Amino acid sequence: MYGIGTEVSPSSGRLQTVIRSRNAIVAVFPHPNDGPTELAGATSRTGINFHVKTDGNDDLDGLSWDTAKVTIGYGSTNKGAMNSVVAGRGDQIHARPGDYVEAEINADKADVTIIGHGANGAVGITPAAGISAMKITANDVVLRNLRVGGNITADYGLSIGDFTSTVLGVRVYGCLLRNGSSTTKPAVLIHGAGDLYLVGNDIAWAGIGIEYKGNIDGYPSQIFQIGNLFHNLLVQHLAQRVVGPSDNGKVVNLNHIGNIHDTLEDGSEPTGVWIELDHAETSGIVRGNSFATATNAIAKFVISGNVHWVANETEAGVSSARPA
């Protein structure tokens, strides 16, 4: 015999519909804010939403805004949202507006999406001084509408990959990517990653906008940078990392398309070149970008022969000619 009734949710206190058989729960249909439908006997739920807010509690389950956690990453007690998500399931972490002052977040679960609610950048990942904000070390992670910023002496704001993790399929959409007041280090470090899309982001307030760096497996490849805004970058907008005597900043199949490159607030240009893409075997296309500078002089754009410069704009107009 099956019976249907309403019971109080143990997590939120709201009423929810429950089906029982001989007092055993067969199915639970919670309030939409309390989490997904649960069916007894199912081996795994798909795509669970976890919730985070600045006044949450990591001892709660995070399945609703009423039971939201307070930590996007793992947290000091390993009870944060990143600990709750399951790799490969399509889980999402939803964060309410506010600044989340955490240790560096390691997004190390594949197929997880982290979404900031509210206005663009209203959800800030803002660590203490000297700490980088986030690194992604798993495949197919998606970031949406976040403000990710390292603090002062941090090595980066966001690192996609690291020395031993070559990640594929990462997508970063509509984020504000920063590195505090660093005068030399990047907002974004692409560390050996591949099949990467950076789309519609605001990349600013750092020494460098995007820096490319190889790792134990090789070099960045198939990088798609589309429709981003670069500004207030002290040294360079795109740079290639050299560590010690080895040159490991090569990037292959870079597509840098439809981006806007502005100056600093006072109108000054970066102290180095705007774009550095001249390391051996670097290849790609730079097309349809706009630069707040007089001409495409070679002193401002350093690119290798395998990087194609196609109809980019400076104050002098649109030029398909290579920097000279």
C-alpha positions in Angstrom: 0.0 0.0 0.0 1.2 3.5 -0.9 0.2 6.6 1.0 0.7 10.2 0.0 0.8 13.1 2.5 2.6 16.2 3.6 5.4 16.3 6.1 7.7 18.9 7.5 11.1 19.1 5.8 13.9 18.4 8.3 16.2 20.9 6.6 13.9 23.9 6.1 10.8 23.4 8.2 8.6 23.8 5.1 5.9 21.3 4.2 6.7 18.8 1.4 4.9 16.1 -0.3 6.0 12.5 0.7 5.0 9.1 -0.7 5.4 6.2 1.7 5.0 2.4 1.6 4.6 0.7 4.9 6.2 3.7 6.5 9.2 3.7 4.3 9.8 6.7 2.1 9.3 6.0 -1.6 9.6 9.6 -2.9 10.0 13.1 -1.6 8.8 16.2 -3.5 10.3 19.2 -1.7 9.6 22.9 -2.0 11.6 24.2 -5.1 14.0 26.1 -2.8 14.7 23.0 -0.7 16.4 20.8 -3.3 15.6 18.1 -6.0 13.0 15.4 -6.0 14.3 12.2 -4.4 13.2 8.7 -5.4 14.0 5.7 -3.3 16.3 3.2 -5.0 17.8 5.7 -7.3 21.6 5.2 -7.4 22.4 8.8 -7.9 20.6 12.1 -8.4 21.8 14.2 -11.4 22.8 17.8 -11.3 22.3 18.8 -7.7 22.2 22.5 -6.8 24.1 23.6 -3.7 23.7 27.0 -2.2 26.1 29.4 -0.5 25.6 32.7 1.3 27.7 34.9 3.5 25.6 34.2 6.6 25.3 30.5 5.9 26.6 27.5 7.9 28.9 24.8 6.6 27.2 22.3 9.0 24.0 22.5 6.9 23.4 20.5 3.7 23.4 23.4 1.3 20.4 22.1 -0.6 18.4 25.2 -0.2 18.9 28.9 0.5 17.5 28.2 4.0 20.2 25.6 4.6 23.0 27.3 2.6 26.6 26.8 3.3 29.0 29.7 4.0 32.0 28.5 2.0 32.3 28.0 -1.7 35.5 26.0 -1.5 36.3 23.2 1.0 36.7 25.4 4.1 38.9 24.8 7.1 36.7 21.8 8.2 36.2 20.3 4.7 32.4 21.0 4.9 32.2 23.7 2.2 30.2 23.4 -1.0 33.1 22.1 -3.1 33.3 19.2 -0.7 29.6 18.4 -1.2 29.6 18.4 -5.0 30.3 15.1 -6.9 32.5 15.0 -10.0 30.8 14.1 -13.2 27.2 14.6 -12.0 26.7 18.1 -13.3 26.3 19.7 -9.9 26.1 23.5 -9.5 27.1 25.8 -6.7 25.0 28.9 -6.5 26.3 31.9 -4.5 24.4 34.9 -3.2 25.9 38.4 -3.5 28.7 39.2 -1.0 32.4 38.8 -0.6 33.7 35.3 0.3 37.0 35.6 2.1 38.4 32.1 1.8 41.7 30.3 1.3 42.4 29.6 -2.3 39.5 27.7 -3.8 40.5 24.6 -5.7 37.8 23.6 -8.2 38.9 20.0 -8.5 35.6 18.3 -9.3 34.9 17.7 -13.0 31.6 19.0 -14.6 30.9 21.4 -11.7 29.4 24.9 -12.4 29.9 27.8 -10.0 27.4 30.6 -10.5 27.3 34.0 -8.9 23.8 35.6 -8.4 23.0 39.3 -8.6 24.7 42.0 -10.7 27.9 41.2 -12.6 30.7 40.7 -10.0 28.3 41.0 -7.0 29.7 37.6 -5.8 33.4 38.2 -4.9 36.0 35.6 -4.1 38.3 37.8 -2.1 41.1 36.1 -0.1 43.4 37.6 2.4 46.6 39.4 1.3 49.1 37.3 -0.7 46.6 34.6 -1.4 45.4 33.7 -4.9 41.6 33.4 -5.3 41.0 30.2 -7.3 42.6 27.5 -9.4 40.8 25.0 -11.6 42.3 21.5 -11.6 39.5 19.4 -13.1 38.0 19.1 -16.5 34.8 20.8 -17.7 34.5 23.3 -14.8 32.3 26.3 -15.6 32.4 29.8 -13.9 29.6 32.3 -14.4 29.2 35.9 -13.2 31.9 35.8 -10.4 34.4 38.4 -9.3 37.7 36.4 -8.8 40.6 38.4 -7.4 43.9 37.6 -5.9 45.1 39.9 -3.2 48.2 42.2 -3.5 51.2 39.8 -3.8 49.2 36.8 -5.0 50.7 34.8 -8.0 47.4 35.1 -9.9 43.7 35.8 -9.5 42.5 32.7 -11.4 44.7 29.8 -12.5 43.3 27.4 -15.1 45.4 24.3 -14.5 48.6 23.9 -12.5 52.0 22.3 -12.8 50.6 18.7 -12.6 47.0 19.3 -13.8 46.3 19.7 -17.5 42.6 20.6 -17.6 40.4 20.5 -20.6 37.0 22.0 -21.4 36.9 24.8 -18.8 34.5 27.7 -19.6 34.6 31.1 -17.9 31.7 33.4 -18.8 30.9 37.0 -17.7 33.3 37.2 -14.8 35.4 40.0 -13.3 39.0 38.7 -13.2 41.5 40.6 -11.0 44.7 40.3 -9.1 44.3 43.0 -6.4 47.0 45.6 -6.7 49.7 43.4 -8.0 52.0 45.3 -10.3 53.6 42.4 -12.1 51.5 39.3 -11.8 48.5 38.1 -13.9 44.8 38.3 -13.3 44.5 35.0 -15.2 47.2 32.3 -15.5 46.6 29.7 -18.2 48.8 26.9 -16.9 49.0 24.1 -19.5 45.2 24.1 -20.1 43.5 23.2 -23.4 40.1 23.6 -25.1 39.5 26.7 -23.0 36.9 29.4 -23.6 37.1 32.9 -21.9 34.1 34.8 -23.1 32.7 38.2 -22.1 34.9 38.7 -19.1 36.3 41.9 -17.6 40.1 41.4 -17.0 41.7 44.2 -15.1 43.5 45.6 -12.1 46.7 43.5 -12.3 50.2 43.6 -13.7 49.2 41.3 -16.6 45.9 40.4 -18.0 46.4 36.8 -19.2 49.7 34.9 -18.9 50.4 31.6 -20.6 52.6 29.0 -19.0 53.4 25.3 -19.7 53.3 22.5 -17.2 54.6 19.0 -16.7 52.5 17.7 -19.7 53.1 20.5 -22.2 51.8 23.9 -23.1 48.4 25.7 -23.5 46.6 24.9 -26.7 43.2 25.6 -28.3 42.6 28.7 -26.3 39.6 30.8 -27.3 39.4 34.4 -25.9 36.3 36.1 -27.2 34.7 39.4 -26.4 36.6 40.2 -23.3 37.5 43.7 -21.9 41.1 44.4 -20.9 41.9 47.5 -18.9 44.0 48.9 -16.1 46.8 46.4 -16.6 50.2 47.9 -15.7 52.6 45.8 -17.7 51.0 43.7 -20.5 47.7 42.5 -21.6 48.8 39.1 -23.0 52.2 37.7 -21.8 54.2 34.4 -22.0 55.9 33.1 -18.9 59.6 32.3 -18.8 60.8 30.5 -15.7 64.6 30.4 -15.1 66.5 29.3 -18.2 63.5 27.4 -19.7 61.0 29.1 -22.0 57.7 27.4 -21.3 55.3 30.1 -22.4 54.4 28.7 -25.8 50.7 28.7 -26.7 49.3 26.9 -29.7 46.0 27.5 -31.6 45.2 30.7 -29.7 42.1 32.5 -31.0 42.0 36.1 -29.6 38.9 37.5 -31.3 36.7 40.6 -30.7 38.3 41.9 -27.5 38.7 45.5 -26.4 42.0 46.6 -25.0 41.9 49.9 -23.1 44.5 51.9 -21.2 44.9 52.6 -17.5 42.6 55.1 -15.8 45.0 58.0 -16.3 45.2 57.2 -20.1 48.7 55.7 -19.9 49.5 52.5 -21.8 51.0 49.4 -20.3 54.7 49.7 -19.6 55.5 46.6 -21.7 54.0 45.5 -25.0 50.3 45.1 -25.3 50.5 41.6 -26.7 53.4 39.2 -26.4 53.0 36.1 -28.6 56.4 35.6 -30.0 57.8 32.5 -28.3 58.9 29.7 -30.5 56.1 27.6 -32.1 53.4 29.9 -30.8 50.5 30.0 -33.2 47.0 31.4 -33.6 44.9 34.3 -34.8 44.4 37.8 -33.5 41.3 39.2 -35.2 38.8 42.0 -34.8 40.2 43.4 -31.6 40.3 47.1 -30.7 43.3 48.7 -29.0 43.5 52.2 -27.4 46.8 53.1 -28.9 47.9 55.1 -31.9 49.2 52.5 -34.4 50.0 48.8 -34.5 53.7 49.5 -34.1 56.0 46.5 -33.6 57.1 48.0 -30.3 53.6 47.5 -29.0 52.6 44.1 -30.5 55.2 41.4 -30.6 53.9 38.3 -32.5 55.5 35.3 -34.2 55.1 34.4 -37.8 52.6 31.7 -37.0 50.3 34.2 -35.3 48.0 35.8 -37.9 47.0 39.5 -37.4 43.7 40.0 -39.2 41.9 43.4 -39.3 42.5 44.8 -35.9 41.7 48.4 -34.9 43.9 51.1 -33.4 43.4 54.9 -33.5 44.9 54.8 -37.0 42.0 52.7 -38.2 41.6 49.0 -39.2 44.7 47.3 -40.3 45.2 43.8 -41.6 49.0 44.5 -42.0 51.2 42.8 -39.4 52.7 45.1 -36.7 55.7 47.0 -38.2 
